Amino acid sequence: MLLPLIDGIEVDLNDDLDLYFFHEYVQWKNYSFNRVDKKGIREKINLSAFQKVYMQRANTGGWNFAEEDVYKFDEVRFELPNECKTICISKKDNDYETLIIQLASLSGHGSRLTQPFSSTSESIYNTNADIIVVNEDPLRFPEFLYPSCYILGCSERLHSMKLMADDVRRIITEKGKQYKKIVVYSDSKHAGSGLSFAIELSDIVTHCFTVHGTNTHDFNESPIVKDYLENYKTGWHTSPAQWMHIVKCYQYKNRFEIPDHILNPLKHIKNYNIKVDYYHGKYDDEYRPFLKYAQELDTGISYHEVDYRTKYETHNIRNHIDRKILPGYINEI
């Protein structure tokens, strides 16, 4: 399938080398834009991190330099790391009855190629719960497919959500604790993946805490893909993340046999005994089509509008959620 994507460049979605070069072009466009449009401290930090990792790649010819950082394990705060260094569980003295399974959301090369898999925010770690962190192997390639938002699992070994879920069950068993409440926590590009993963773990998961973002990965259902296909001839603009969403959704739909409950969890979640709370930013324009898509379906989800934004950012409300909303939610469920 040939489609004119960013800057009208025609890309063959069935040609892997074409997709490789398109991903590189998107990264260059992202860098060029951020270099001239850096507004606040966060944008400057992100640009600096992006520059650092890409200069290392340019100077070494690959991403091997990142292995030491991304596979690093924090033995003080976590334990039971899995074989492929993608999943581990917190090491806490308290006998908590609640477990949070967090699908880590590291956006961009500057963060996902510098952060160890055994890490989460201080606010999440300090909640009154044990924490299982699930991360995607950032050195899994090609980059037009991976990270796959967990649609294709989190590593070459755990290459499906089912295998990923089985590894989480194993770690819980090895931990030797019986949890009364198990919460899947996901956000942004993993909003839908969190619902899908909860379905895979529906025998033990009781709650979903979802922060708004990409909630479907079906090429035929995604509101971003639909908007693009309807309007690209008249000029259509979006973020680099959304361009890659279009490319990846096409691959998930046409290259792999992925169950519908993974691509379209919103259409299935109501069939499971899982309480879903969905938090969305009041000022989030970029991902508003996904919110409309979700709210038009009969899902049984409870929606919560969050009146928060930063000076320059409307979508990323995670820091506020982690500090101000998640701790109380965990204490009250």
N, C-alpha and C positions, 0 to 999 in steps of 0.2 A: 504494500500500500504506500503510495507516494503522497506526501502531504507537505505543503509549504508551511514551515513552522516559524520560529523567531526570525525576524528581518526578511521574511518571505523565502527563506532558504528551503528548497525542496529536499525532503529527507525520505529515504526508503525505509519504512518501519520494519521491513523484513531483511534488511541488509545490516549485519552486525558491525561491519567496519564503518558504514555510514553513520550508524548510531553512536559508535565510539567518537568519531570526529564531531558529531553534533553535541555530545556531552562536553567535549573540550571547548567547543565554541560557546556554549552556555556559560561555562565557568569563566571564560575570558570576558564575556559580556557582563557577567556578575561583578567581576573584578573592576572592569572599566567604569561601571555605574557607581559602585561604592567608593571608588577612588576620588570621584569628583563630587559625590553627593553625601559624604559622611557628615552626619548632623550632630549626633550626641556622643557621649562617652562609649555607650554600648556599640554603636556603629564603628567607631574608631578602633575599639578592641577587636571586633570581628574582622575588620579589614587587616589589622596587624597580624592576627592569627592566620588568616588566609594567605597573606603574603609570605609568612614564615614557612608554612608547610609546602606551598607551591615552589618556593625558591629551593627548598631542600630536594623536592622531586626533580626540579630542573637541573640541579647540580649532581644528582646521583642517578637519575634515569628511572626511578621507581619509588614505591612507597615502603620499601623494606626498612628504612630508617625509623618508621613509626612503630615497628613491632614492640620495641622495649616499652614504649609508653602505653599502647593500647592493651597489651596483655599483662600489664603490671597488676599485682594483686595486693590488696590491703589486708594483711593478716590480723591487724589489730581490731578492725571494725567488722570484718566479714569472715565467713568460713564456708566450707564445702564448695569450692569452685569446681565447676564441671570440666570435663576433659577438653572441650574446645574453647574454654576461657570466655564464655558468654553469659553464664548464669552463676549466681552465688547468693548466699543468705546472710543477713546481719548477725553479728555476734553480740548479744545483749544479755545482761544479767537478769533483767525483769522477766517474769513468767507471763508474757502477754497472751491473750486469747484471740487476738486479731492479727492477721497477716495481710500485708500489702504486697501484691505482685506488680511491680512497676515495669512497664515497657519503656525503657529509657529513650528519650527523644533528644538526640544530639544533631542539630541542624548544621550542615555545611562541613567542609573539609577541616576547617580550622578548629572545630570542636571535636568531631568524631575521630580525628586522627591524632589527637593529643590527650584524650581523656582515658584513664584506665577503665576496664569493664566493671571493676568493683568500686563504683562510685555513684553517689546520688547527692541531692542537695542536703544541706544540714537540716533544713526544715522538715524534709521527708524522713530523714534518718531519725530525727528526734521525736517523731510522733509516738504515741503510745501503742506501738505495734512492731512486730518483726517485719523485716523488709526483704523480699526477694527481688533482686535487680536482674532484669533480662535485657541483654544488649545484643545488637547485631554485630557480627564480626565485620569490622570496617575494612578489612583487607581481603574481602571476598569480591571477586570480579566476575563479569564486567560491570562497570559503574552505571551503564544504562539499565541494569537490572537490580543491582545491589548498592546500598541497602534497599531491601524490598518491602520495607514497612512490615516485616514479618510474614508477608504473604507467602514467601518461599522459605519460611523458617528463619533461623538466626545464624546458621553456619552450614558448611558443607556436610557436616555430620548430622546436624539437626535440620534437615532440609525441608521440613514441613511443619505446620503448626501442631500437628498431632505428635510428632517426635519431640518438639519443643515442650509440649504439655506433659508428655511422659517424663521428661527430664525434670521438670518442676515437681511433679508428684514424687519422683525418686528423692529429690533433695528434701522435701517436706518429711518423707518417711525417715530419712537418715537424721534429720533434725530431732526426730522423736517426740514431736509435740502434737497435741490435738487442738486445732483451732476452731473456735465457734463461728468466727466471721473471717471470710477470705475475700479481699477486695482487689479487683484488677484496676490499676490506675494507668491511664494513658492520655495523651494529649496531642494536639496539632496534627501532624502527618500520621500519627498512630491512633487517632480518635476511633476510627472504624476497626483497626486491628485489635484494639483493646476489647471491643465487643465480640469480635470473632474468637479471640483467645479465651474469653469468658465462656463462650459456648463450648469450646474444646474442653474446658475444665468445669463444665456445668455440674459434674458430680460433686465438686467440692466448693466452687465459687458461689458466694452469696450476694455480692454487691459489685457494681461497676461504678467507678468514679471517673467520668470522662470529661476532658476539657476540649472544647470545640476545635474542629479542624476537618481534615479529609475523612469522611465517614463512609465512603464507598470507593472501591477500586475497580469497579466494573466499567469497562470502556463504553458499554451501551447505556449505562445509568448515570455516570458521573456528570453533575451539572456543569463542571468546567469543560469537559470534553464536548458535551452537547452545545454549549455556548460557542466554543471554538468552531465546531463543524458548521454551525449555522451562520457564523459571522466572519470567518477568516478572510473571505474574499473582499470584504469592505474595510479590512484593517482591524486587527485584534491584538491586544497587548495584555500581558500578565507577568507574573514574577517567574524567575528561573525555576523555583520549586514547582510551579504549576506546569511549566513546559515539560519538566521531567515526569510529572504526574501523568500527562497525556501519553508520553512515550511508554512508561512502565505499564499503565493500564492496558494499552494495546498488547503488550507482550503477555501479561497475565491472562488476558482473554483468549488470545489466539495461539500461544505457544505451549501453555500448560493446561492440564486438566485440574483446575482448582475448584473445590466445592463451592456452591453458591453461598453457603453461610459464611464463608471467609471473604468473598468478594462483596457480598451484600448483607452484612450482619443485621442491618436495621430491619430487614424484612423477616428475620428469624428470631430476634432476641425475645420477643414477647412470648414465644413458645417455651421459654425456660423460666424456672423459678429464681430469677436473678433481678434484684432491685437495681435499676440504672438511674443515676443522677448525672445530668448532662449540663455542664456549665459553659456559658458562651459570653464573650465580651460584648457589651452594649454597643461599642463603637467599631467592632470588627467588620470592616467592609470587604476585605479581601476574600474571606471564607464565608460570607453571608449566603451565597447560593447553596452551600452544603447544609446550612441551618434550615433554610427553606425546604430543601429536599427531605430532611429528616422529619420536620414538623408536619409535612403533608402525608406522612405514612402513619399507619396505626401501629405504633411501637410499644405503647405502655411506658414510655420513658418520661421521667420528671425533668423538666427544663428549668434552669436557673440563670437569669440574666445577671451578669456581674458588671457593676458600674465602675469600671476601672480602665485606664489606659495610661501609657507613659506619654511624655511630651512628643515623641516622634513615632510611637508604635501603637497600633490598635489591636493587632492579633495576639501578640505574645503577652498573656496575662498569667503565665505560670508562676512567676515569683510571688505575685500577690496571692494566687490560689494556695501555693505551698505554705505561705506564712500565715494567712488570715482565714482560710476556709477549711483546708484539709484537716488540720489538727482537731478542730471542733467536730467535724464530720466523723472522724474516727472515734472520738470519745462518745458520740451520741448513738451510733448505730447499734 
